[in-house]
Amino acid sequence: MMKLRKEKKSRKLIYQVCKYFTILLLVFSCLIALIYVSVYKESVTNSYKDLLSQQVESISEQLSQYVISEDYTDYAAYLDMLSVSLSSDVWIIKNPDAKKPLDKIMVNVDYQESELTPNERLVIKKSFQGETYSTSGYNKIYDNVTMMMGTPIYNDNQDVVGAVLLISPIKQQEDEMKKVMFLFGMSVLVALILSILLALKFAKRLTSPITGIGKTAMRLSEGHYEERTNVKGNDEIAKLANTVDILATRLEENEKARNDLEQMRMDFFANVSHELRTPMTVLRGYVESLVDGVVTDEKKLNQCYGRMLIECKGMERLIQDLLLLAKMENPHFKMELEPVDLIQVVEDVIRGAKVMCKDKNITIHYEKNCPYAFVLGDYDRLRQMFLAVVDNAVKFSYENNEICIHVKMYSNQKKVQISIIDHGIGMDEEELSKIFAKFYTSKISNNKDGTGLGLMIAKEIANKHGGIIEASSTKGKGSNLSFKFSTTDIPDLY
């Protein structure tokens, strides 16, 4: 179990980021340390070499003066001064190959070549050849790491009569180098600790929104579409979070639409059941009365038959409306569209509506500002649409009143508007918002035979023709339903 926890912990992005960041920093620090130490070591060595070079050349010049003057009165005092003032040992040796080698009074070291390393012998050789030369390494005589710097001693003929060697232990420089490396190492360690802390903070800042996105995605998969990531910013992670939020919003909207659709489906079946139950109950009552012989009078029998016929026609009308509405709501349903003159359709509707208006002594006032108005449409469907609205206007108008039908062409916009206005009972805002809903029927007695689908079908027909239907009403003053359609070119027939 512990091993599994460690593996899970190590797989977390925050630890992955810290691990790789630390490795990168270590590699970078080691590389910088190597370069720095190498450069610093070379710089210290060169500086010390320059110092020894200046000292050895200064001593060589002074010794050459002794050789030329052959006055060694204060020579011993000079050597004592060198031993006190310099941290290096001074070797003064003669050149055995010179015509007149250095006077033995000036020589202060008698060495054996076997005790010297090849590099040290090379320094002596180069000095005898007139060069200033140096080397560093382990010295057997001093049993330590030293630097040897040699330069020639000249006589008045510029002959190399000897050489002066400065031999200096470089332990001090090595100690200084170790101190610098220690300080550098401590600096790297402190920087590493600070960097790890910063890396943890950075990784947490990086992984926190990713973790939030993951949790939100999990909640979305569980159906909680109200969840949001709440990640702000302009970077790639914020854009990803914003995309997840957009997805959540779309899912929430789709879920709401699905619930609304399901509710509509349930309401639809409930309304259909209710609308069919009432006439079926009436029919059943009449049929049972006839079967049981309750009604025997011929006049009452005819009344029963008439009522049964009315109920059957009502059910037939409801079923036809439902079939038509289902067809209209189908997005794949296409009507056969052709140029249709709306003026002709409206005038046909007016002729049919006059029969409906007789019982209430309602007159129709018709106005138009154009001789024709062609649209791409289906003549029968458009006629059915206008008839449904006129039928409603007649139902809700008072007796001895007037219905106005206006056709207005907007030539500059290629639009035509048909308004059907009644001066009847009107509607309040609540009723007005429901008139295009399925199975909505007014509670007044004028509409007792309505199915509540007429205006819904009219709206769907208008939509299929690319038109719109708008309604306005004032309680007690009447209603206005307007249609707007885009016109088309007049066919050649006209």
Secondary structure, DSSP 8 states (H G I E B T S, - for coil): -HHHHHHHHHHSHHHHHHHHHHHHHHHHHHHHHHHHHHHHHHHHHHHHHHHHHHHHHHHHHHHHHHHHHT--TTHHHHHHHHHHH-SSEEEEEE-TTSSS---TTT------GGGS-HHHHHHHHHHHTT--EEEEEEETTTTEEEEEEEEEEE-TT--EEEEEEEEEE-HHHHHHHHHHHHHHHHHHHHHHHHHHHHHHHHHHHHHHHHHHHHHHHHHHHTT-TT------SSSHHHHHHHHHHHHHHHHHHHHHHHHHHHHHHHHHHHHHHHHHHHHHHHHHHHHHHHHTT----HHHHHHHHHHHHHHHHHHHHHHHHHHHHHHHH-TT-----EEEEHHHHHHHHHHHHHHHHGGGT-EEEEEESSS--EEEE-HHHHHHHHHHHHHHHHHTS-TT-EEEEEEEEETTTTEEEEEEEE-SS---HHHHTTTTSTT---SSGGGTT--S-HHHHHHHHHHHTT-EEEEEEETTTEEEEEEEEE-----TT-
